[in-house]
Amino acid sequence: MMKIKSAVKFLITLTMTAAVSNAALANQGAISGEKATGINPVEVKSQTAVPGKKSIWGRDYFPNSTLITQDGEEVKFFDDLIEGKVVAINFIYTTCTDSCPLETARMKEVKAILGDRVGKDVHFYSISIDPKNDSPAVLQAYKKKFKIGPDWTFLTGNESDITNLRKKLGLYIDELNNEPGDLKDHNLNLIVGNQSTGRWMTRSPFENPHILASQLGDWLHNWKTASTSVNSYANAPRLRKLLPGEQLFRTRCSSCHGIGKESVGPDLFAVTENRDRVWLTRWLKEPDKMLAEKDPLAVSLLNRFKIPMPNMRLTDQDVEDVIGYLTAETERLK
């Protein structure tokens, strides 16, 4: 019963701390173009540690399970990975064809924004929920596909230990995980936190990467790192009207694709001119089926970029909106 109460208390902490973080970022002007939430961080009592006082989320709460890195090294979850550190943790599996590649690509964007701080005062961990198949060698190959360096650790281990970690971190949903071996509908959120202060919060992989980077690099460090930014709001560009497909592109596509530059996936500049409209429409709607059918162009793209196009569950209207945005953005950039 005490363990259940502790887990519930930790979940409450995630919710309250996220509210404080969003309010603080808004008040600092980190969420550009959005209004502050109206929440006063002083008035919201989250479960964070008082300076000089030991965090309540310590060894007594977090399991010290043994995990194995992509290099085959055994590490302890609490002792080696999170104790006294600011961390970002997500759960993936390498054969996932939709959400996991997107999560990894989005976190790679965040990593690029944080720069050389990753691996030093911010630590990234991706833990496999399919340890039977995701051996260290498989995780190493997955990292190589995404061109991820040594400062981001991928881990595997005992399945029951990993499930326990997911539950302790608030990233396990019984309703989505009641079928043994069914990995497809796992919780897509990641968790970020500072173990020494007790600040923890869940975030979405669809989050703006600059907001995630600010939370990891600034808020969770209590803004101890001086900003090197010399930008002024006086020099901010004038906002333009967003097309319906632009929000979809920013949240679903931009982590893997650029318009005018190649990224994890192909450059989408003039893609609506260079690809058959029927083919492109279906590719955006059901790329997994086209790959399963060995569509020649789909297979060619997979062979070139090594990462399968995920099925983003777009509706027919979503597809039309994205195509409209790609067409308009290409014209704008010409």
Protein Blocks (a to p, Z undefined) as FASTA:
>chain_A
ZZmmmmmmmmmmmmmmmmmmmmmmmmnopaghiacehiafklpccddddehiacfblfkl
mccbdcddfkopacdfklmmmgopacddddddfkbcklmmmmmmmmmmmmmmnmmmnopl
occddddfblmlmcfklmmmmmmmnopafkbccddddfklmmmmmmmnopacfklmmcgh
iaklgcfbdcdddfknopacdddfkbcfklmmmmmmmmmnoomaccfbfbdfklpccddd
ddfklmmmmmmmmmmpcehiacfbccfehklmmpcfklmmmmmmmmmlmmmnopaklmmm
mmmnopacddehiafklmmmmmmmmmmmmmmmZZ
